[in-house]
Amino acid sequence: MASKLITIVGITGNQGASVADAFLHEAGWKIRGISRDPSKESSKVWSNKGVEMVAADLDDAESIKTAFKGSNAIFGVTDFWQQIRVPANQAKAKETGQPINVVAFDAEIQQGKNIVDAAEATKDTLDTLVLSVLTDSPKWSHGKITWNYHFEGKWKIVEYLEKSYPALYKKTSLFQPAFFMTNLESQMAPHKVSDDEYIISFPLDGNKQVPMYHPRHDTGPLVKALVKSSPGKNLMGYSSLISFEEIAEIWSKNLGKSVKYQRSTVDVMDKIMPGGVGKELGEMMEYISSPGYFGGEEAVKELGLIEPKDVGVSDLTEVRDFLKGRTL
């Protein structure tokens, strides 16, 4: 029997690599990975495992169409934070006077449209398109959250897909990755204020249960379940729920020091990280507080959001196990 082909965008990143791991030894499947430079060591890691690595650039729609040719399944992902770091985008922000967030927002949406256009060109062989997206924060916050561009932009891609290619949209499932628990030991780790005291401070209700998952370990099983299921699903990609008050308690035990959670404000984050990034992260946290990471009950109902158990996935990373025993 002929093998099916899954093409993975972002195979050298956390989400794409996890999807590749999930299909690497899956009977009846071949993997194609997309890289701007297949000769790089990060790409060779996959070619050495038998993955077909091809050159394509998400800013070049024609190159993606070539890379997608013959695919039975496609995993598509875009990276807002990468766009923040692109020198050309930083220059454009400076030249136009636009915040870097807005420039990155537009660039990410265009890359998403390029992925969708290329998937449409593959419609003769394509069975399933899985897109990694997030919710429309201005809509579900009823206009309260307007600076959460890395959420909003990904949903703009979904809107483009549904409007431009209705038949392809019917072949699509949406994967909504939860809060990255890996951030808890890096940029969102406790901050030392004295020899015996640490704080964690964000514009977030400390008692709010936040959905989290491990992007490198958990994306693959969830996306594979979507690929092997009928399309049309909208999956909340989380493995566990936890509050930041509990996270502070875990860190206190780990460090043997006092770790407290303090609710901050968007303005404070904007001052700490000026230029738009602090405000972006601050509004994201406010959105997680209300209506919620996935848009709250209203979004869950209207979008038909489902949970991992609904696609038969249960063995995922528990955030408490991830944090257990960790030190700074």
ABEGO torsion letter per residue (X at the ends): XBBBBBBBBGAABAAAAAAAAAAAABBGBBBBBBBABAABAAAAAAAAAGBBBBBBBAABAAAAAAAABGBABBBBBBBAAAAAABAAAAAAAAAAGBBAAAAAAAAAAAAAAAAAAAAAAAAAABABBBBBBBBBAAAAAGGABAABAAAAAAAAAAAAAAAABAAAAAABBBBBBBBBAAAAABAABBBBABAABBBBBBBBBAABBBBBBBAAAAAAAAAAAAAABBBGBBBBBBABBBBAAAAAAAAAAAAGBBBBBBBBBAAAAAAABBGGAAAAAAAAAAAAAOAEAAGEAAAAAAAGBBBAAAAGBABBBBAAAAABGBBX
